[in-house]
Amino acid sequence: MHSYAAGTRRYGAVLHTRTEVTGADITCGEVRSVTVQRAGTTHVIEISCVLVAAGAWSEAVGQLVGVDLPVRPLHREIVVTGPGRASTRRSLPDFLS
């Protein structure tokens, strides 16, 4: 993910991490601004382009602007294929917990 972020920044993108989108202003079918919550403060950000990178929450973000993003998260498992301690294998994340 860090490489994607660095690449988009090189092309002028501004990324807002740890930021919840709570609303959007849509005019003539185009998103003009988004309202976000970050660190307990509400901000309105004027935009010309939106990229939804919310993973399992992308469907909910799409609903804010009336777009159907049929994202259905599925439970996945990680398999360790190389050497490792048993305690490491037990501590792998469960992505839907």
C-alpha positions in Angstrom: 0.0 0.0 0.0 2.8 2.4 0.7 4.1 2.1 -2.9 0.6 2.9 -4.2 0.4 5.9 -1.9 3.8 7.2 -2.9 3.0 6.7 -6.6 -0.3 8.6 -6.4 1.3 11.4 -4.5 3.9 11.8 -7.3 1.0 12.5 -9.6 -0.5 15.2 -7.3 -3.0 13.1 -5.3 -3.7 14.1 -1.7 -4.4 11.1 0.5 -6.3 11.4 3.8 -5.7 8.4 6.0 -7.6 7.6 9.2 -10.4 9.8 7.9 -14.1 8.9 7.8 -16.2 10.2 5.0 -19.5 11.3 6.4 -21.2 13.0 3.5 -20.8 14.4 0.0 -22.1 17.4 -2.0 -23.2 16.2 -5.4 -24.1 18.8 -8.1 -25.3 17.7 -11.6 -24.3 14.2 -10.9 -20.7 15.0 -9.9 -19.1 15.0 -6.4 -17.9 18.5 -5.7 -16.8 18.1 -2.1 -16.8 15.5 0.7 -17.4 16.0 4.4 -15.0 14.1 6.6 -14.3 13.4 10.3 -10.7 13.3 11.4 -9.5 13.4 15.0 -12.9 14.5 16.2 -13.1 17.5 13.8 -15.3 17.9 10.7 -13.8 19.1 7.5 -15.2 19.9 4.0 -12.8 19.1 1.2 -13.5 20.4 -2.3 -12.5 17.8 -4.9 -12.4 17.2 -8.6 -11.9 13.4 -8.4 -12.7 10.7 -5.8 -10.9 7.4 -5.4 -12.6 5.0 -2.9 -10.0 2.8 -1.3 -12.0 1.8 1.8 -11.7 -1.9 1.3 -14.6 -3.7 3.0 -16.3 -0.3 3.7 -16.3 0.8 0.0 -19.9 -0.2 -0.5 -21.0 2.1 2.4 -18.9 5.0 1.0 -20.5 4.5 -2.4 -23.9 4.7 -0.9 -23.1 8.2 0.4 -23.0 9.4 -3.2 -25.6 7.1 -4.6 -23.2 4.7 -6.3 -23.7 0.9 -6.0 -20.3 -0.6 -5.3 -21.1 -4.3 -4.8 -18.3 -5.1 -2.3 -19.0 -8.2 -0.3 -16.1 -9.0 2.1 -15.4 -12.7 2.6 -13.6 -14.3 5.5 -10.1 -15.2 4.3 -7.2 -17.1 5.9 -3.5 -16.6 5.7 -1.2 -19.6 5.2 2.4 -19.6 6.2 4.5 -21.4 3.6 7.9 -20.9 5.0 9.8 -21.4 8.3 8.3 -19.7 11.3 7.6 -20.1 15.0 4.3 -21.6 15.9 3.5 -18.6 18.0 3.9 -16.3 15.0 1.5 -18.4 12.9 -1.2 -18.2 15.7 -0.9 -14.4 15.8 -1.7 -13.7 12.2 -4.6 -11.2 11.7 -8.1 -12.2 11.0 -9.1 -9.4 8.6 -12.8 -9.4 9.4 -12.5 -9.4 13.2 
